[in-house]
Amino acid sequence: YSTPVEEKEEVDIPGAEKKYSEGLVLYAQGKLFDAVKKWEVAVRMNPGNEKVTRALEKAKKELQLQKR
């Protein structure tokens, strides 16, 4: 009988920055949905990154407004 080992999230700062930058390009092109997808990955790679979190929240709000 063994206890499940907790999976530790690996923080990948360079990878998260790359996804953030890719998201910025998509966002600038008006591709909100694609930008949100990139930023969601970036947040998972580096949960402590405030600028990515803020950008993601802003883009999600804009997407909600577009759907009305």
C-alpha positions as CSV (number, residue, x, y, z in Angstrom):
1,Y,0.0,0.0,0.0
2,S,1.6,3.2,-1.1
3,T,0.4,6.8,-0.8
4,P,0.1,8.8,-4.0
5,V,3.0,11.1,-4.6
6,E,2.0,14.7,-5.1
7,E,3.0,16.1,-8.5
8,K,5.1,19.2,-8.1
9,E,4.4,21.8,-10.7
10,E,7.6,22.7,-12.6
11,V,8.0,26.4,-13.0
12,D,9.3,27.3,-16.5
13,I,10.0,31.0,-16.5
14,P,11.6,31.2,-20.0
15,G,8.9,29.0,-21.5
16,A,6.2,31.1,-19.8
17,E,7.7,34.3,-21.1
18,K,7.7,32.8,-24.6
19,K,4.0,31.9,-24.4
20,Y,3.3,35.4,-23.0
21,S,5.1,37.0,-26.0
22,E,3.2,34.7,-28.4
23,G,0.0,35.7,-26.8
24,L,0.8,39.4,-27.1
25,V,1.3,39.0,-30.8
26,L,-2.0,37.2,-31.2
27,Y,-3.7,39.8,-29.0
28,A,-2.4,42.6,-31.1
29,Q,-3.8,40.9,-34.2
30,G,-7.2,40.8,-32.6
31,K,-7.1,37.0,-32.0
32,L,-8.3,37.1,-28.4
33,F,-9.3,33.5,-28.2
34,D,-5.8,32.3,-29.3
35,A,-4.1,34.8,-27.0
36,V,-6.1,33.5,-24.1
37,K,-5.0,29.9,-24.9
38,K,-1.3,30.9,-24.9
39,W,-1.7,32.9,-21.7
40,E,-3.5,30.0,-19.9
41,V,-0.4,27.8,-20.7
42,A,1.9,30.6,-19.6
43,V,0.1,30.9,-16.2
44,R,0.4,27.1,-15.7
45,M,4.1,27.3,-16.5
46,N,4.7,30.2,-14.1
47,P,1.7,30.8,-11.8
48,G,3.4,33.6,-10.0
49,N,3.6,35.9,-13.0
50,E,1.3,38.8,-12.4
51,K,1.6,40.4,-15.8
52,V,0.4,37.2,-17.5
53,T,-2.4,36.8,-15.0
54,R,-3.6,40.4,-15.6
55,A,-3.3,40.0,-19.4
56,L,-5.3,36.8,-19.3
57,E,-8.1,38.3,-17.1
58,K,-8.3,41.4,-19.4
59,A,-8.5,39.3,-22.6
60,K,-11.1,37.0,-21.1
61,K,-13.3,40.0,-20.2
62,E,-13.0,41.3,-23.7
63,L,-14.0,37.9,-25.1
64,Q,-17.1,38.0,-22.9
65,L,-18.0,41.4,-24.2
66,Q,-17.6,40.3,-27.8
67,K,-20.0,37.4,-27.2
68,R,-22.9,39.7,-26.3
